[in-house]
Amino acid sequence: MKVRVDQGRCQGHTLCAMVAPQVFELDDVDGHASPVDENVPAGREAEVREAARSCPERAISVGKDAP
């Protein structure tokens, strides 16, 4: 599974990092999220899906080939 954060949509709410802190890192300046690695670690898939659902901006894409 792959994960991607659309930087144009991310508003820095940080919910994804609260749900999946091992998968998302936050920018020190504006709080915008990005994945630590686009490949989701084994066993973290449910967390990443929950993080995507929790994003108010719908900036997180997950799937076999996340765009």
C-alpha positions as CSV (number, residue, x, y, z in Angstrom):
1,M,0.0,0.0,0.0
2,K,1.2,3.5,-0.8
3,V,0.2,6.8,0.8
4,R,0.5,10.4,-0.5
5,V,-0.4,13.8,0.9
6,D,-1.5,16.5,-1.5
7,Q,0.5,19.5,-0.3
8,G,-1.9,21.9,-2.1
9,R,-4.8,20.6,0.0
10,C,-3.1,20.0,3.4
11,Q,-3.9,22.7,5.9
12,G,-1.7,21.4,8.8
13,H,-4.5,20.1,11.0
14,T,-2.1,17.4,12.2
15,L,-4.8,14.8,12.7
16,C,-3.0,12.3,10.5
17,A,0.1,12.5,12.6
18,M,-1.9,12.0,15.7
19,V,-3.6,8.8,14.3
20,A,-0.4,7.4,12.6
21,P,2.7,9.1,14.1
22,Q,5.0,6.5,12.6
23,V,3.8,7.1,9.1
24,F,3.4,10.9,8.9
25,E,5.8,13.7,9.8
26,L,5.0,17.3,10.2
27,D,6.8,20.3,8.8
28,D,8.3,22.4,11.6
29,V,7.3,25.7,9.9
30,D,3.6,25.2,8.9
31,G,2.6,21.8,10.3
32,H,1.8,20.4,6.9
33,A,2.1,16.6,6.8
34,S,4.0,14.3,4.5
35,P,4.6,10.6,4.7
36,V,7.8,9.4,6.2
37,D,7.9,6.9,3.3
38,E,5.3,6.5,0.5
39,N,5.3,2.7,1.2
40,V,3.1,2.0,4.2
41,P,4.9,-0.3,6.7
42,A,3.3,-3.7,7.2
43,G,0.8,-3.6,10.0
44,R,0.1,0.1,9.7
45,E,-2.5,-0.1,6.9
46,A,-5.5,0.4,9.3
47,E,-3.9,3.5,10.9
48,V,-3.2,5.1,7.5
49,R,-6.8,4.5,6.3
50,E,-8.1,6.1,9.6
51,A,-5.7,9.0,9.1
52,A,-7.1,9.5,5.6
53,R,-10.7,9.4,6.9
54,S,-9.8,11.9,9.6
55,C,-8.3,14.5,7.3
56,P,-10.8,17.4,7.0
57,E,-9.3,18.5,3.7
58,R,-9.2,14.9,2.1
59,A,-5.5,15.5,1.3
60,I,-4.4,11.9,1.9
61,S,-4.6,9.3,-0.8
62,V,-4.0,5.6,0.0
63,G,-4.1,2.5,-2.2
64,K,-2.0,0.1,-4.2
65,D,-0.8,3.0,-6.4
66,A,-1.7,6.2,-4.6
67,P,-1.5,9.1,-7.0
